[in-house]
Amino acid sequence: MLPSSPTPSWPAWAESLPTEEGEQVLATGGPWFMAYFATVMLSLMLLPTVVVPLLAVWFIWGRSGKFLLTSHRLIWKPNLGKTVIVPREALRTLEISIGTRFKSVRLRGAQKISMPLLWKYKQLWGGLVLLQHWTPPAATTSTAAFQVGSAWLVSGLHVQPGAVVIQPNAVRFFPAESSANVASETGAALAGLALGAMLRTHRAHFPVEAALMLVARAKAVEPELDTLSHILRGETWQGPPTTQKPAGAGRTRMTYQQGSRKLTFMMPAT
């Protein structure tokens, strides 16, 4: 014969409650304090180390996205939210600013748009600034009026990337960025490595080659070149090149030199 289990008695906190005749206690219990305590403490420990970073990543990823800048408009497609389209005319009324920490471009004014975590934020920055001061011409022919080549203007330790328009007796240089001092840039990078920080100079990168390709197919080429040259502070180099060497793949490296200043560019393959 199996021993009978003792009938649970009423807990002290329930003895004051009204009871029914013949009412028996089947089971009684309460919270396991240590289990709840451990759960709460674990949650508090994970909050700053796991939960908060995950929420931050989700928030930043949701705000980031892809951009497309054309001669007529800016198209911004965030990962979360609706696609935003800003016409070129509206861009001219907006203020452009950048955030170097998150590589972001921000527009403020009638519209407020924040575009963070952009790998090519310099190109977007420069393209927006260019569209604020220049109206790209409409293409009227499929035949380019001139050739465009990537170029570098070197003056001592200063280097400036850009593009050139190759004309019969001269070349016109259009800078894509402001001039950079190689020594100071290298020193800043080494100092950043030593300090464990990223020290960089942030400069807008103008899409000069794409802009020149549009001008090459315009009806009036020279006025457009003059306008771009005025906006970007371009310059003209007269006469034949100082040196000319093959650069492989059918291209030719051409160099103009004026004292300590040297303009080098690649002649596209024909």
Backbone bond lengths (Angstrom), bond angles and torsions (degrees), N, CA, C in turn:
res aa  C-N    CA-C-N  psi(-1)  N-CA   C-N-CA  omega(-1)  CA-C   N-CA-C  phi
1 M - - - 1.466 - - 1.526 108.60 -
2 L 1.375 115.20 127.20 1.464 120.06 -177.43 1.509 110.85 -75.69
3 P 1.307 116.65 139.97 1.462 118.86 177.81 1.512 110.48 -66.49
4 S 1.278 118.18 141.71 1.474 122.07 -179.94 1.517 109.83 -80.55
5 S 1.359 114.71 142.10 1.466 119.89 178.75 1.505 109.61 -78.49
6 P 1.303 117.26 141.71 1.460 119.47 179.34 1.509 111.07 -64.83
7 T 1.301 116.45 141.17 1.462 120.97 178.50 1.528 109.20 -75.13
8 P 1.352 116.50 128.98 1.460 117.82 179.72 1.513 111.23 -60.42
9 S 1.286 114.52 139.88 1.471 120.40 178.26 1.512 110.19 -92.19
10 W 1.321 113.34 162.71 1.457 117.95 179.33 1.525 109.77 -67.10
11 P 1.317 116.89 134.76 1.470 118.32 176.67 1.511 110.36 -70.16
12 A 1.299 114.46 158.86 1.466 119.63 -176.18 1.515 111.85 -59.08
13 W 1.343 116.94 -37.39 1.459 119.42 -176.11 1.523 112.34 -71.93
14 A 1.386 117.38 -14.41 1.464 120.52 -177.82 1.518 113.03 -107.20
15 E 1.324 118.29 -1.83 1.463 119.79 -176.41 1.517 112.77 -65.70
16 S 1.293 117.80 -24.60 1.460 120.75 -179.63 1.521 112.70 -83.88
17 L 1.333 116.88 -4.87 1.463 119.83 -179.00 1.521 109.87 -79.06
18 P 1.334 118.23 148.19 1.484 120.34 177.36 1.521 110.26 -68.10
19 T 1.314 117.20 144.76 1.471 122.21 -179.08 1.522 109.69 -124.24
20 E 1.335 114.36 158.11 1.458 121.79 176.26 1.522 109.23 -96.15
21 E 1.286 116.47 156.16 1.470 120.90 179.51 1.526 109.53 -64.61
22 G 1.309 115.99 130.21 1.457 121.61 -179.85 1.509 114.69 79.00
23 E 1.317 116.62 6.88 1.469 119.58 -178.17 1.511 109.60 -72.89
24 Q 1.321 116.09 127.61 1.452 122.25 -178.53 1.529 110.22 -117.25
25 V 1.298 115.62 145.97 1.467 121.91 176.92 1.513 108.87 -83.75
26 L 1.329 117.07 122.25 1.453 121.03 179.41 1.531 111.82 -92.34
27 A 1.286 117.82 -38.20 1.472 121.20 179.57 1.511 108.74 -159.15
28 T 1.293 116.23 152.19 1.452 120.88 178.68 1.521 109.31 -147.39
29 G 1.280 117.06 155.11 1.467 120.93 -179.71 1.512 111.25 175.68
30 G 1.293 116.41 178.28 1.458 122.09 -179.50 1.516 110.76 -149.07
31 P 1.298 117.19 -173.14 1.480 120.13 -177.91 1.518 112.11 -68.21
32 W 1.306 114.75 145.33 1.459 121.21 174.33 1.527 106.24 -87.34
33 F 1.281 116.13 99.44 1.458 121.64 -169.82 1.523 111.96 -57.98
34 M 1.300 117.64 -43.76 1.465 120.50 -175.53 1.523 111.27 -64.69
35 A 1.341 116.80 -35.78 1.464 119.23 179.75 1.524 110.31 -66.01
36 Y 1.323 116.06 -45.11 1.458 119.66 178.32 1.520 110.97 -64.90
37 F 1.291 116.44 -40.54 1.463 120.98 179.73 1.530 110.49 -61.98
38 A 1.331 116.66 -45.31 1.467 120.21 179.83 1.526 111.39 -64.22
39 T 1.338 116.52 -38.50 1.460 120.07 179.37 1.519 111.18 -64.48
40 V 1.328 115.51 -44.44 1.466 119.54 179.97 1.524 110.83 -63.93
41 M 1.325 117.18 -43.80 1.457 120.57 -179.02 1.524 111.23 -65.19
42 L 1.331 117.31 -39.88 1.465 120.79 178.32 1.524 110.72 -64.22
43 S 1.323 116.61 -40.68 1.463 120.20 178.57 1.521 111.12 -62.84
44 L 1.347 115.59 -41.41 1.465 118.99 178.94 1.519 111.70 -65.32
45 M 1.330 116.72 -35.36 1.465 120.48 178.72 1.527 111.00 -69.78
46 L 1.337 116.93 -38.48 1.464 120.28 -177.82 1.518 112.55 -78.65
47 L 1.333 117.10 -20.76 1.459 119.94 -176.13 1.526 112.53 -57.30
48 P 1.351 119.44 -51.54 1.464 118.07 -179.58 1.523 114.05 -78.85
49 T 1.313 118.00 -21.73 1.465 120.31 -173.69 1.519 113.88 -96.61
50 V 1.315 118.26 -24.98 1.461 120.76 -176.79 1.522 111.60 -125.95
51 V 1.309 116.97 -54.42 1.461 120.10 -172.71 1.519 111.80 -65.76
52 V 1.338 115.70 -51.06 1.464 119.05 -178.41 1.532 112.02 -61.49
53 P 1.354 119.81 -47.04 1.470 118.26 176.58 1.522 113.49 -59.60
54 L 1.339 117.35 -39.36 1.458 119.27 178.75 1.521 111.48 -63.52
55 L 1.329 116.15 -41.74 1.460 119.58 177.21 1.524 111.15 -64.84
56 A 1.332 116.56 -37.93 1.465 120.22 179.45 1.529 110.53 -66.46
57 V 1.335 116.09 -43.87 1.465 119.50 178.80 1.522 110.39 -61.84
58 W 1.320 116.07 -44.34 1.455 120.06 179.62 1.528 111.19 -61.84
59 F 1.351 116.34 -41.58 1.459 120.67 -179.16 1.525 110.98 -66.02
60 I 1.336 116.56 -46.45 1.468 119.88 -178.20 1.518 110.81 -69.04
61 W 1.335 117.43 -41.84 1.470 120.28 178.55 1.520 110.47 -61.93
62 G 1.316 116.23 -40.02 1.450 119.01 -179.99 1.513 113.05 -64.36
63 R 1.328 117.38 -33.55 1.466 121.53 -179.95 1.520 112.05 -81.48
64 S 1.326 118.26 -23.14 1.455 120.26 179.66 1.530 109.17 -79.47
65 G 1.318 115.85 172.56 1.458 118.91 -178.83 1.517 111.33 177.28
66 K 1.340 116.11 -150.93 1.457 122.64 -177.74 1.528 109.23 -123.01
67 F 1.339 115.08 148.44 1.463 119.18 177.63 1.519 109.91 -124.34
68 L 1.313 114.88 154.41 1.462 122.98 174.16 1.518 106.95 -137.70
69 L 1.318 116.11 117.59 1.458 121.42 -179.79 1.521 108.22 -111.01
70 T 1.318 117.01 119.90 1.452 121.89 179.58 1.528 109.08 -114.01
71 S 1.311 116.16 -176.96 1.468 120.31 178.60 1.522 111.73 -72.98
72 H 1.343 117.47 -9.13 1.459 120.44 -176.85 1.527 114.44 -118.72
73 R 1.342 118.44 -19.31 1.460 118.36 -173.41 1.524 111.74 -167.24
74 L 1.327 113.72 167.32 1.460 122.67 172.33 1.526 107.95 -111.00
75 I 1.328 116.00 130.95 1.460 121.66 176.74 1.518 107.44 -117.61
76 W 1.334 116.35 121.20 1.466 122.51 -179.33 1.520 108.80 -118.73
77 K 1.330 116.65 121.62 1.457 121.97 -179.39 1.526 109.04 -118.89
78 P 1.342 117.79 97.81 1.469 119.88 177.77 1.525 110.82 -72.81
79 N 1.328 116.31 158.06 1.460 120.10 178.11 1.523 112.06 -65.08
80 L 1.333 116.68 -31.97 1.461 122.01 175.21 1.522 108.41 -125.24
81 G 1.297 116.39 122.61 1.457 119.61 -179.96 1.514 112.09 119.37
82 K 1.332 114.96 179.61 1.452 121.42 -176.15 1.525 111.64 -85.73
83 T 1.328 114.92 153.06 1.460 121.39 175.41 1.526 110.01 -69.08
84 V 1.335 115.66 136.56 1.465 121.59 -179.45 1.528 108.67 -111.30
85 I 1.329 116.10 131.05 1.465 122.01 178.95 1.525 108.32 -120.39
86 V 1.333 116.52 124.02 1.464 122.00 -179.84 1.523 108.45 -118.10
87 P 1.330 119.30 113.76 1.468 121.26 178.09 1.524 111.35 -64.42
88 R 1.330 115.06 159.22 1.467 120.60 -178.72 1.529 111.41 -59.86
89 E 1.318 117.91 -38.80 1.460 120.66 -179.60 1.526 111.05 -63.01
90 A 1.353 116.36 -37.79 1.464 119.55 179.67 1.525 111.51 -72.23
91 L 1.334 117.56 -29.46 1.454 120.71 179.91 1.524 111.76 -62.02
92 R 1.312 116.57 -30.85 1.460 120.21 -176.19 1.519 112.62 -70.57
93 T 1.319 117.44 -17.91 1.467 120.81 -179.80 1.527 112.15 -96.77
94 L 1.325 118.03 -1.68 1.454 121.38 -175.98 1.525 110.78 -100.72
95 E 1.317 115.65 149.60 1.464 122.04 176.64 1.525 109.18 -91.63
96 I 1.321 116.73 132.67 1.467 122.21 -177.83 1.519 109.16 -104.68
97 S 1.320 116.73 130.62 1.461 121.63 174.17 1.521 108.12 -139.92
98 I 1.323 116.02 160.34 1.459 120.26 -179.30 1.525 109.74 -124.58
99 G 1.318 114.96 154.11 1.454 122.26 172.91 1.510 108.48 -117.03
100 T 1.323 116.80 109.70 1.455 120.27 -173.36 1.522 112.87 -72.20
101 R 1.333 117.68 -27.06 1.462 119.93 -176.91 1.525 111.21 -67.97
102 F 1.337 116.36 -45.54 1.462 120.47 -178.44 1.520 111.88 -105.31
103 K 1.350 116.71 13.65 1.464 121.02 179.76 1.529 110.61 48.59
104 S 1.308 114.99 57.56 1.459 120.84 -175.21 1.522 110.44 -116.73
105 V 1.322 114.89 154.26 1.461 123.18 173.70 1.516 106.74 -121.19
106 R 1.337 116.00 130.26 1.462 120.66 -177.13 1.524 110.11 -122.10
107 L 1.325 115.46 140.32 1.458 122.93 175.65 1.520 107.79 -115.80
108 R 1.322 116.26 132.25 1.454 121.36 -178.81 1.524 109.19 -131.66
109 G 1.332 115.03 142.82 1.451 121.35 -179.56 1.508 108.95 149.37
110 A 1.352 116.71 -133.19 1.456 120.10 176.40 1.519 110.99 -62.04
111 Q 1.329 116.47 -31.01 1.459 122.24 174.36 1.524 108.74 -119.20
112 K 1.327 116.31 144.41 1.455 121.72 177.06 1.522 108.50 -119.80
113 I 1.315 115.44 116.14 1.460 121.24 -177.89 1.521 108.63 -132.29
114 S 1.312 116.56 130.76 1.464 122.15 175.61 1.517 108.08 -118.60
115 M 1.331 116.08 125.16 1.463 121.59 -177.19 1.534 108.74 -122.54
116 P 1.337 117.44 90.34 1.469 120.16 -175.76 1.521 113.00 -90.99
117 L 1.352 113.93 167.20 1.467 122.87 173.45 1.525 112.21 55.14
118 L 1.334 115.94 51.54 1.461 121.19 179.06 1.525 109.59 -101.34
119 W 1.325 116.15 123.28 1.459 120.49 179.21 1.528 110.81 -64.52
120 K 1.337 117.07 -34.58 1.461 121.46 -179.06 1.529 110.10 -113.15
121 Y 1.322 115.30 49.56 1.462 118.33 -178.50 1.523 111.96 -68.24
122 K 1.339 118.63 -28.72 1.461 120.88 178.15 1.528 111.10 -65.55
123 Q 1.357 116.18 -39.04 1.459 119.98 179.27 1.521 111.06 -67.56
124 L 1.348 116.84 -39.86 1.465 119.53 177.60 1.519 110.18 -66.59
125 W 1.303 116.88 -44.06 1.464 122.19 177.99 1.527 110.77 -55.78
126 G 1.331 116.26 -52.69 1.466 119.86 -179.02 1.516 112.77 -64.89
127 G 1.343 116.78 -38.41 1.457 119.46 179.24 1.514 112.46 -64.71
128 L 1.327 116.95 -40.05 1.461 120.40 178.41 1.530 111.37 -65.87
129 V 1.328 116.16 -42.90 1.471 119.69 178.60 1.525 110.19 -62.40
130 L 1.340 117.02 -40.78 1.464 120.29 179.98 1.529 110.91 -63.69
131 L 1.340 117.09 -43.36 1.464 120.00 -179.13 1.526 112.18 -67.80
132 Q 1.327 117.38 -23.24 1.460 119.49 177.37 1.527 112.23 -71.67
133 H 1.335 116.89 -21.68 1.464 120.22 -176.14 1.528 113.36 -116.23
134 W 1.330 117.62 -6.11 1.463 120.27 -173.20 1.515 110.09 -140.56
135 T 1.325 116.28 137.92 1.461 121.91 175.51 1.524 108.63 -104.18
136 P 1.339 118.57 109.71 1.465 120.58 -178.82 1.527 110.84 -60.53
137 P 1.328 117.16 137.70 1.469 119.74 -179.50 1.521 111.00 -76.80
138 A 1.316 114.89 157.44 1.461 120.54 175.86 1.527 108.96 -80.26
139 A 1.320 115.92 140.87 1.467 120.61 179.11 1.521 109.66 -72.73
140 T 1.336 116.33 130.76 1.467 120.85 179.71 1.525 112.24 -116.81
141 T 1.326 117.26 -6.34 1.457 120.87 179.35 1.516 109.44 -148.88
142 S 1.327 116.28 154.27 1.460 120.69 177.68 1.526 111.99 -91.54
143 T 1.331 117.18 -6.21 1.462 121.92 -179.53 1.524 109.38 -98.32
144 A 1.331 117.14 123.31 1.460 121.17 -179.08 1.516 110.71 -71.60
145 A 1.333 116.42 138.52 1.463 121.17 -178.59 1.517 112.25 -80.85
146 F 1.333 118.41 -16.84 1.458 121.30 -179.60 1.530 108.45 -156.39
147 Q 1.334 115.41 168.58 1.455 122.14 177.37 1.535 109.81 -96.75
148 V 1.330 115.01 148.72 1.459 121.78 179.13 1.520 108.33 -121.96
149 G 1.332 116.60 135.13 1.460 121.10 179.04 1.514 111.81 -135.42
150 S 1.337 116.36 150.39 1.465 121.01 175.21 1.526 109.40 -69.49
151 A 1.333 116.25 141.53 1.466 119.66 -174.04 1.518 111.02 -141.95
152 W 1.350 114.18 160.38 1.463 121.97 177.16 1.521 108.09 -137.36
153 L 1.313 116.25 127.73 1.449 121.70 176.82 1.526 107.97 -103.78
154 V 1.334 116.27 119.95 1.461 121.76 -176.55 1.524 108.57 -115.69
155 S 1.339 115.28 129.43 1.457 121.34 176.49 1.518 107.80 -137.44
156 G 1.332 116.60 98.56 1.460 120.42 -175.11 1.517 109.75 65.98
157 L 1.338 116.60 -120.69 1.460 121.54 178.62 1.528 112.25 -94.76
158 H 1.327 116.81 4.77 1.458 120.49 -179.24 1.525 110.36 -96.33
159 V 1.334 115.71 132.93 1.460 122.17 179.71 1.521 108.53 -126.42
160 Q 1.323 115.28 136.63 1.464 120.73 -179.36 1.528 109.50 -134.86
161 P 1.345 117.96 115.67 1.467 119.68 177.74 1.524 110.92 -79.60
162 G 1.326 115.55 158.07 1.455 119.63 178.74 1.508 111.15 179.65
163 A 1.316 115.96 -151.90 1.463 122.02 -179.83 1.515 108.34 -145.03
164 V 1.319 115.34 157.22 1.464 120.57 179.10 1.523 110.00 -124.16
165 V 1.321 114.03 148.63 1.459 122.40 169.08 1.516 106.81 -100.60
166 I 1.301 116.27 119.92 1.468 121.30 -174.99 1.523 108.77 -91.45
167 Q 1.339 115.69 115.25 1.452 122.52 179.88 1.527 109.22 -115.81
168 P 1.331 118.45 166.14 1.479 120.23 -173.94 1.522 114.86 -55.37
169 N 1.323 118.91 -42.47 1.460 121.12 -175.20 1.524 113.13 -121.23
170 A 1.312 117.39 14.65 1.461 119.70 -178.51 1.525 109.05 -167.97
171 V 1.315 114.59 168.37 1.468 121.16 171.44 1.526 107.29 -129.98
172 R 1.313 115.90 145.15 1.461 121.66 177.51 1.519 108.10 -112.00
173 F 1.329 115.48 123.59 1.466 121.42 -177.43 1.521 110.06 -98.30
174 F 1.348 115.80 131.91 1.458 122.80 178.50 1.527 108.07 -122.69
175 P 1.332 118.42 110.85 1.476 120.36 -177.96 1.526 112.08 -69.86
176 A 1.342 114.93 141.39 1.469 120.96 176.48 1.518 111.45 -94.68
177 E 1.328 117.73 -22.05 1.464 122.71 179.00 1.521 108.21 -143.03
178 S 1.315 116.16 167.12 1.453 120.31 171.63 1.524 109.01 -72.05
179 S 1.316 116.47 158.22 1.459 121.47 -176.86 1.524 111.48 -65.13
180 A 1.339 115.86 142.51 1.466 121.43 -179.84 1.523 109.42 -121.91
181 N 1.330 115.90 137.76 1.459 121.84 176.73 1.522 108.31 -86.98
182 V 1.318 116.64 117.95 1.461 121.13 -175.22 1.519 111.29 -62.47
183 A 1.340 117.41 -40.95 1.464 120.92 -178.04 1.524 111.03 -64.41
184 S 1.337 117.67 -47.34 1.462 119.90 -178.72 1.519 111.53 -68.14
185 E 1.337 117.20 -36.57 1.469 120.12 178.13 1.526 110.64 -64.61
186 T 1.333 116.86 -42.97 1.456 120.74 178.68 1.524 110.83 -65.67
187 G 1.342 116.75 -42.16 1.458 120.21 178.37 1.514 112.17 -62.33
188 A 1.343 116.86 -40.27 1.460 120.21 178.74 1.519 111.11 -65.30
189 A 1.341 116.18 -38.50 1.467 119.62 178.79 1.523 111.02 -66.00
190 L 1.338 117.76 -42.70 1.466 120.80 179.09 1.522 111.17 -66.76
191 A 1.335 116.81 -39.46 1.465 119.98 177.24 1.522 110.53 -64.04
192 G 1.328 116.21 -37.91 1.452 119.84 177.75 1.516 112.18 -64.22
193 L 1.328 116.67 -39.03 1.468 119.77 176.79 1.522 111.23 -64.90
194 A 1.330 116.26 -39.93 1.460 119.54 -179.25 1.525 111.89 -68.59
195 L 1.324 116.89 -34.92 1.460 121.01 -178.58 1.520 112.89 -90.04
196 G 1.321 116.00 -5.01 1.462 119.17 -178.34 1.509 112.72 72.99
197 A 1.322 116.88 27.46 1.463 121.15 -179.65 1.522 108.70 -129.88
198 M 1.307 114.75 162.37 1.456 120.81 178.61 1.532 108.46 -101.67
199 L 1.325 116.18 109.80 1.455 121.49 179.22 1.517 108.43 -107.58
200 R 1.324 116.67 112.35 1.445 121.07 -177.83 1.518 110.18 -136.29
201 T 1.326 114.54 152.32 1.462 120.26 173.75 1.524 107.77 -95.54
202 H 1.315 115.29 129.43 1.460 119.41 -176.37 1.524 109.40 -102.82
203 R 1.332 115.39 117.95 1.457 121.82 -179.07 1.525 109.12 -129.36
204 A 1.315 115.73 139.22 1.460 119.85 176.57 1.526 109.40 -67.10
205 H 1.326 116.01 139.80 1.468 121.60 178.98 1.526 107.97 -110.69
206 F 1.323 116.06 110.82 1.460 120.90 -177.69 1.532 110.39 -82.20
207 P 1.321 118.20 135.94 1.475 121.06 -179.89 1.526 110.95 -78.82
208 V 1.330 115.83 66.77 1.469 119.97 -172.40 1.525 112.35 -67.58
209 E 1.327 117.58 -37.65 1.465 118.90 -178.66 1.518 110.97 -64.98
210 A 1.339 117.31 -43.50 1.466 120.09 177.80 1.526 110.63 -64.76
211 A 1.338 117.19 -39.14 1.461 120.50 179.05 1.523 111.35 -64.85
212 L 1.319 116.50 -41.55 1.460 120.15 179.90 1.523 111.81 -68.22
213 M 1.321 116.87 -32.43 1.463 119.69 176.04 1.532 111.01 -63.35
214 L 1.348 116.40 -36.12 1.465 119.96 175.78 1.521 110.70 -67.23
215 V 1.327 116.36 -43.77 1.465 120.42 -179.09 1.530 110.62 -63.45
216 A 1.335 116.97 -36.15 1.469 120.56 -177.14 1.522 112.33 -62.44
217 R 1.329 117.81 -20.22 1.463 121.76 -179.09 1.535 112.04 -110.06
218 A 1.323 115.63 13.39 1.466 120.15 179.49 1.524 110.87 -85.05
219 K 1.316 114.88 166.46 1.463 119.95 -179.60 1.523 110.91 -72.74
220 A 1.334 117.04 -45.62 1.460 122.06 179.47 1.523 108.52 -111.32
221 V 1.319 116.95 102.03 1.461 122.18 -172.67 1.529 111.95 -79.60
222 E 1.317 117.56 -51.74 1.454 121.06 -172.85 1.532 113.32 -60.95
223 P 1.341 120.21 -45.02 1.477 118.35 177.21 1.528 112.83 -60.35
224 E 1.329 117.54 -36.75 1.460 120.69 178.59 1.529 110.88 -67.54
225 L 1.334 117.02 -39.24 1.464 120.44 177.30 1.522 110.62 -64.34
226 D 1.321 116.56 -39.76 1.469 120.02 178.38 1.525 110.98 -64.69
227 T 1.331 117.02 -39.51 1.467 120.52 179.20 1.516 111.10 -64.87
228 L 1.330 116.63 -46.90 1.464 120.33 178.15 1.519 111.72 -62.95
229 S 1.325 116.33 -40.22 1.460 120.31 179.43 1.523 111.05 -63.03
230 H 1.321 116.46 -37.75 1.474 120.12 178.66 1.531 110.44 -68.20
231 I 1.333 117.73 -41.91 1.467 121.36 -178.18 1.530 110.97 -68.13
232 L 1.331 116.18 -44.34 1.464 121.21 -174.51 1.523 113.18 -94.12
233 R 1.322 117.06 -1.12 1.472 122.00 -178.52 1.533 110.70 60.42
234 G 1.303 114.10 53.55 1.459 119.98 177.93 1.515 111.69 -78.45
235 E 1.321 115.84 175.88 1.466 121.13 179.86 1.515 109.47 -149.65
236 T 1.334 115.22 158.48 1.462 122.26 -177.67 1.520 109.92 -112.29
237 W 1.343 115.33 134.50 1.460 122.20 176.57 1.528 107.92 -112.50
238 Q 1.342 115.53 118.99 1.454 121.43 -174.81 1.532 111.74 -90.80
239 G 1.328 113.91 160.83 1.453 120.85 172.45 1.512 114.80 83.29
240 P 1.317 116.40 -177.60 1.469 121.37 179.60 1.528 111.04 -76.84
241 P 1.324 118.00 158.91 1.468 120.33 178.50 1.519 111.88 -67.50
242 T 1.339 115.23 153.77 1.464 120.35 178.14 1.513 111.04 -70.93
243 T 1.309 117.06 -46.76 1.468 122.01 177.58 1.519 109.07 -133.06
244 Q 1.321 113.74 158.13 1.463 120.71 -179.14 1.528 108.21 -149.10
245 K 1.360 116.63 119.82 1.458 120.79 -176.33 1.524 110.29 -136.28
246 P 1.342 116.69 148.44 1.473 118.95 175.50 1.526 110.09 -68.60
247 A 1.343 116.88 142.83 1.462 122.27 -178.06 1.518 112.59 -121.86
248 G 1.318 117.89 14.79 1.459 120.63 178.40 1.509 112.62 82.84
249 A 1.320 115.76 159.20 1.473 122.99 179.36 1.526 111.17 57.36
250 G 1.334 116.54 30.66 1.454 119.91 177.98 1.511 114.84 77.55
251 R 1.333 117.78 5.51 1.458 120.62 -178.18 1.527 110.91 -95.96
252 T 1.327 115.56 164.02 1.462 121.91 179.98 1.527 109.02 -130.25
253 R 1.338 115.71 129.90 1.468 120.38 176.01 1.517 108.65 -90.30
254 M 1.331 115.43 122.07 1.455 121.00 -178.22 1.518 109.33 -118.10
255 T 1.336 116.09 142.80 1.460 121.20 -176.10 1.521 110.31 -133.06
256 Y 1.323 115.58 130.25 1.459 123.12 170.63 1.529 106.87 -109.33
257 Q 1.331 116.42 145.45 1.463 119.56 -179.49 1.514 110.42 -140.39
258 Q 1.345 114.42 133.04 1.461 122.01 174.72 1.519 107.46 -131.46
259 G 1.321 117.00 98.29 1.460 121.22 -176.36 1.525 110.03 64.13
260 S 1.338 116.71 -122.58 1.463 120.70 -179.29 1.533 112.41 -88.34
261 R 1.331 116.33 -4.87 1.457 120.28 -179.51 1.528 109.82 -92.62
262 K 1.339 114.84 135.81 1.461 120.28 -176.57 1.523 109.51 -134.95
263 L 1.317 116.48 128.79 1.455 123.10 176.91 1.525 108.90 -110.84
264 T 1.324 115.66 118.87 1.464 121.61 -178.95 1.530 109.16 -120.42
265 F 1.325 115.61 136.18 1.461 118.93 178.08 1.526 109.62 -150.34
266 M 1.325 114.34 163.71 1.451 121.92 -179.89 1.522 110.07 -100.66
267 M 1.291 115.60 123.35 1.452 121.35 174.39 1.530 107.86 -78.69
268 P 1.361 118.97 117.91 1.468 119.53 -177.03 1.514 112.13 -59.45
269 A 1.334 115.08 153.58 1.464 120.58 178.01 1.526 110.29 -65.28
270 T 1.294 116.76 141.81 1.478 121.02 -179.96 1.513 110.28 -103.62
